[in-house]
Amino acid sequence: MLGFSPSRPRERSRKRAIRALFIRLGAERTPEGRSLRLLREWLSPAQSAQFAAQGYFEVIGGDTGKQYRIYAGRGANVCEVDERGGPTVGLCFLPRGELPIGDVMLSQKIALESCESRALEVSRKFVPTGFMFRRNRLLG
């Protein structure tokens, strides 16, 4: 009869680490993974830390100096925030085509920082709710 012995705690943690690394490396080879890696390369250290911890990052508009928050998402994922950090106006604008999520978020960041007025012209505005911007999945 074959007997199985329980694995040691150190062995289990090593197996978990190897599995997590394998999943991460596999995911980074997908279009979504590559787009998120590119996005992280374009974020400032503060934005990158914020994205990893909160699931969003903030940018300053290049024309008005207003503060915007970009949440993980492809549409209706941008909002203008007030001085207390509360969402005031929701914005929906995205590039044409079927792009991975990281590419969409990077284009939104670049648009707000370099041509904010044009981005605001083409965006659809909506009243943001807490439900819309709830943190559901961290991508950073």
N, C-alpha and C positions, 0 to 999 in steps of 0.2 A: 504494500500500500504506500502510495506517495504521501508524504507529509509536507505541508507548507508552513514555513515559519514566517511570523510577522516581520515586515521590513522595519529596519531601524529608523528613527526619526530623521537622522542625518541623510540617510538614503532617500527617504520620501521628499525631503526639501530639495535635494539635488535633482530628483526626477521632475519635480514641479518646475524648477528653474530651467531645466533643459527643455521641457515641454513648452513653457512660456516663450523661450528664445526661438524655438522652432516655429511656433505660431506667428510670432512677430516677424521673423525673417520671411516666412511665407507670405504674410499679409503685405509686407513692403514691396513684394514683387508684383502686386496687382496694380491696376491703374489708380484705384482709390488710395492705396498705400503710398505710391509714388507721388500722388498729388498732395497728400498730407505732409510728406517729407519736404517737398518743395515749399509748401506754405510755411512750415516751421523754419526753413532756411531764411525766409523773407521777414519773419517776425523779429522784433527787437527782443533782447533778453527778458525785459519786463512783460511784453506781450506773450512771449512763449511760456513763461511761468504762469501767467494769468490763464492762458488757454489750457494748459495742463491741469491746473487746479480747479478752474471754474467752468470750463467748457465754452468759454467765449474770450474774446480779447477786445480791447478798446482802441480806437483810432481817433485822431484829431482831424477835422475837416480842413482841407488846404485853403479854402476860400474864406470861411466864416470863423474857423477856430472852434466850432461846436464839437462836442464829444459824441461819438457813436460807438455802439457795442455791436460786434458781429458774433452771432451765435453759430454753433455748428449747424449747418443746414444749407439747402440749395435755394430756398425762396422764403420770403417773409421772415427772414432771420436777422434783419438789421433794425436797430432802433436808435433813435436819438435819446441821450440821457441828460437829465438835469444835473445841477451841481451836487445834489445829494445822491446821485447814482440811480435815480428812478427813471424808468422809460417814459418818454413823453409822446413820441411819434414813432410808429412802426413804418418801416420802408421795405418795399419789395422791388428789387431790381437785380437782374442777373444777366450774364453774357448769353449770347445766342449759342445754341447747340447743346448737345448732351455731354456735359463735362462732369468729371468727378468732383466730389464735394470740396476737396482742397483747392482745386482750380477756381471754383466759383467763389469761395471765400477770399482767395488771393486777389481775384479781379475786383471784388467789392472793396477790399482794403486799398488797392491801388487807385481805384476810381474816387473814393472819398478823400484820399490824401492828395491826389494830383488834379482832379477835375470835379470837385464836389458839386459845383453848381449844375453841371451837365448831368451828373448822377441823380441829383434831386429832381431835375426836370423830367427825367424818364421814369422815375420811381413812382410806384403806386403807394399812397399813404394809407395807413389804417390806425385805428386806436388799439394800442397794445394792451394785452391782458397778461396777468401773471402766468396763466396756463400756456400761452403761446411760447413764452421764453423760459419755460421750466427746463432745468437741466435734466436731460434724460440719458445722454450717452456722451462720455468724454472721449474726444478724439485726439487730444493733444498729447 
